[in-house]
């Protein structure tokens, strides 16, 4: 199950490169590791400030999605975390 994540503007550059940087980025990478989920940039390498703070978190266990969302939302570097509704025809 995919979670859409929006992080703070100062956290996004470190996460885009998945390297050490801002403390909040380090904390978020540790948190995703502890939760057993993966995080990747939605728009890899983007320098656009409107696109670069968006990430996709892949959670393999649908039964843990609420706990993962709660943990992510509680992270200092996260502005929003949500599960995108299923696509449907208009």
Backbone as CSV, one residue per row, in Angstrom:
resi,resn,N_x,N_y,N_z,CA_x,CA_y,CA_z,C_x,C_y,C_z
1,UNK,0.842,-1.165,0.000,0.000,0.000,0.000,0.892,1.234,0.000
2,UNK,0.542,2.208,-0.804,1.363,3.406,-0.915,0.816,4.559,-0.079
3,UNK,1.735,5.217,0.586,1.423,6.415,1.366,2.117,7.578,0.681
4,UNK,1.393,8.670,0.492,1.992,9.893,-0.024,2.430,10.720,1.166
5,UNK,3.650,11.204,1.081,4.269,11.928,2.188,4.760,13.276,1.688
6,UNK,4.442,14.330,2.409,4.989,15.657,2.120,5.845,16.048,3.314
7,UNK,7.117,16.340,3.032,8.044,16.708,4.098,8.315,18.205,4.054
8,UNK,8.899,18.700,5.126,9.273,20.115,5.179,10.273,20.415,4.070
9,UNK,10.276,21.665,3.616,11.176,22.085,2.539,12.643,21.912,2.894
10,UNK,12.997,22.073,4.166,14.398,21.933,4.560,14.824,20.475,4.695
11,UNK,13.882,19.554,4.720,14.167,18.128,4.865,14.298,17.454,3.499
12,UNK,13.586,17.953,2.516,13.518,17.319,1.194,14.876,17.101,0.533
13,UNK,15.803,18.075,0.523,17.075,17.840,-0.182,17.862,16.648,0.355
14,UNK,17.916,16.482,1.657,18.648,15.342,2.232,17.952,14.030,1.888
15,UNK,16.628,14.023,1.909,15.900,12.802,1.578,15.998,12.472,0.092
16,UNK,16.024,13.489,-0.754,16.159,13.248,-2.198,17.427,12.453,-2.481
17,UNK,18.478,12.765,-1.758,19.761,12.082,-1.953,19.916,10.886,-1.023
18,UNK,19.004,10.747,-0.050,19.053,9.704,0.969,20.429,9.672,1.639
19,UNK,20.904,10.856,1.999,22.178,10.989,2.695,21.933,11.736,3.995
20,UNK,22.919,11.680,4.858,22.800,12.411,6.111,22.749,13.897,5.833
21,UNK,22.024,14.580,6.642,21.870,16.019,6.474,21.104,16.559,7.656
22,UNK,20.005,17.168,7.365,19.101,17.719,8.371,18.726,16.624,9.372
23,UNK,18.738,16.969,10.661,18.393,15.992,11.704,17.022,15.372,11.483
24,UNK,16.059,16.179,11.055,14.715,15.655,10.827,14.720,14.632,9.699
25,UNK,15.578,14.816,8.692,15.693,13.841,7.600,16.286,12.541,8.128
26,UNK,17.329,12.650,8.946,17.936,11.461,9.547,16.920,10.711,10.394
27,UNK,16.159,11.458,11.191,15.145,10.842,12.048,14.078,10.134,11.211
28,UNK,13.685,10.743,10.109,12.668,10.144,9.254,13.186,8.871,8.594
29,UNK,14.428,8.883,8.140,15.014,7.671,7.553,15.109,6.546,8.584
30,UNK,15.460,6.887,9.811,15.512,5.880,10.881,14.114,5.339,11.168
31,UNK,13.128,6.239,11.197,11.748,5.841,11.478,11.228,4.883,10.408
32,UNK,11.457,5.202,9.142,10.978,4.309,8.086,11.662,2.950,8.167
33,UNK,12.921,2.952,8.552,13.645,1.689,8.728,13.027,0.877,9.871
34,UNK,12.736,1.543,10.985,12.128,0.865,12.136,10.736,0.322,11.801
35,UNK,9.989,1.059,10.982,8.642,0.646,10.610,8.640,-0.447,9.547
36,UNK,9.792,-0.674,8.929,9.890,-1.688,7.889,9.258,-1.260,6.579
37,UNK,9.275,0.034,6.312,8.720,0.563,5.066,9.834,1.231,4.273
38,UNK,9.619,1.368,2.982,10.612,2.030,2.136,10.098,3.412,1.756
39,UNK,11.044,4.321,1.537,10.699,5.685,1.148,11.491,6.026,-0.103
40,UNK,10.790,6.651,-1.055,11.467,7.088,-2.275,10.840,8.392,-2.740
41,UNK,11.628,9.170,-3.438,11.144,10.447,-3.957,10.073,10.181,-5.012
42,UNK,8.995,10.931,-4.955,7.951,10.827,-5.967,8.443,11.416,-7.282
43,UNK,9.258,12.466,-7.179,9.846,13.139,-8.351,11.364,13.175,-8.154
44,UNK,12.045,12.043,-8.385,13.480,11.950,-8.098,14.296,13.030,-8.808
45,UNK,15.199,13.640,-8.051,16.104,14.637,-8.602,15.481,15.984,-8.901
46,UNK,14.223,16.160,-8.594,13.551,17.419,-8.897,14.113,18.556,-8.055
47,UNK,14.333,19.679,-8.681,14.757,20.888,-7.986,13.574,21.827,-7.764
48,UNK,12.424,21.480,-8.328,11.223,22.303,-8.206,10.733,22.245,-6.762
49,UNK,10.629,23.402,-6.099,10.212,23.397,-4.694,8.782,22.905,-4.466
50,UNK,7.977,22.855,-5.512,6.620,22.339,-5.365,6.570,20.813,-5.490
51,UNK,7.578,20.224,-6.130,7.588,18.775,-6.344,8.537,18.025,-5.418
52,UNK,9.665,18.641,-5.093,10.713,17.926,-4.349,10.319,17.449,-2.947
53,UNK,9.357,18.078,-2.257,9.038,17.571,-0.912,8.102,16.360,-0.874
54,UNK,7.730,15.827,-2.033,6.802,14.696,-2.052,7.544,13.373,-2.191
55,UNK,7.148,12.428,-1.341,7.762,11.108,-1.306,6.671,10.052,-1.245
56,UNK,7.031,8.849,-1.655,6.126,7.713,-1.587,6.710,6.717,-0.598
57,UNK,5.876,6.301,0.334,6.264,5.291,1.310,5.499,4.028,0.962
58,UNK,6.233,2.938,0.810,5.618,1.660,0.469,5.518,0.810,1.736
59,UNK,4.288,0.522,2.139,4.034,-0.336,3.296,3.507,-1.668,2.781
60,UNK,4.162,-2.748,3.136,3.788,-4.062,2.624,2.651,-4.718,3.394
61,UNK,2.425,-4.295,4.624,1.406,-4.913,5.465,0.207,-3.972,5.614
62,UNK,-0.879,-4.204,4.868,-2.042,-3.316,4.935,-2.636,-3.186,6.342
63,UNK,-2.459,-4.197,7.179,-3.037,-4.135,8.524,-2.294,-3.144,9.421
64,UNK,-1.080,-2.764,9.029,-0.305,-1.830,9.858,-0.355,-0.396,9.340
65,UNK,-1.171,-0.153,8.330,-1.153,1.160,7.673,-1.511,2.294,8.631
66,UNK,-2.471,2.077,9.514,-2.859,3.136,10.449,-1.719,3.482,11.406
67,UNK,-1.013,2.472,11.885,0.120,2.708,12.781,1.256,3.413,12.051
68,UNK,1.497,3.041,10.799,2.544,3.687,10.002,2.184,5.146,9.763
69,UNK,0.942,5.409,9.381,0.495,6.788,9.161,0.650,7.628,10.426
70,UNK,0.237,7.085,11.557,0.335,7.808,12.822,1.790,8.131,13.161
71,UNK,2.674,7.168,12.972,4.096,7.385,13.264,4.687,8.434,12.331
72,UNK,4.357,8.348,11.043,4.883,9.322,10.083,4.374,10.728,10.384
73,UNK,3.089,10.840,10.685,2.510,12.155,10.993,3.116,12.757,12.251
74,UNK,3.606,11.925,13.141,4.226,12.402,14.372,5.679,12.816,14.190
75,UNK,6.239,12.555,13.031,7.631,12.902,12.763,7.776,14.403,12.535
76,UNK,8.838,14.970,13.086,9.074,16.409,13.002,9.200,16.919,11.570
77,UNK,9.755,16.134,10.671,9.996,16.598,9.308,8.833,16.420,8.359
78,UNK,7.743,15.814,8.828,6.606,15.500,7.960,5.502,16.540,8.116
79,UNK,5.042,17.054,6.979,3.915,17.996,6.984,2.586,17.281,6.768
80,UNK,2.594,16.199,5.967,1.361,15.456,5.693,1.696,14.033,5.285
81,UNK,0.809,13.113,5.652,0.932,11.712,5.243,-0.477,11.177,5.055
82,UNK,-0.720,10.589,3.883,-2.048,10.073,3.609,-1.979,8.955,2.577
83,UNK,-3.022,8.126,2.573,-3.169,7.089,1.574,-4.023,7.667,0.452
84,UNK,-3.468,7.626,-0.748,-4.193,8.144,-1.898,-5.398,7.261,-2.175
85,UNK,-6.568,7.863,-2.352,-7.744,7.055,-2.676,-7.557,6.328,-4.013
86,UNK,-8.234,5.225,-4.167,-8.144,4.465,-5.409,-8.655,5.300,-6.584
87,UNK,-8.011,5.119,-7.743,-8.459,5.808,-8.944,-9.808,5.258,-9.354
88,UNK,-10.654,6.164,-9.860,-11.949,5.728,-10.358,-12.391,6.649,-11.487
89,UNK,-13.246,6.136,-12.314,-13.751,6.918,-13.424,-14.679,8.017,-12.907
90,UNK,-14.724,9.155,-13.611,-15.613,10.252,-13.172,-17.074,9.891,-13.305
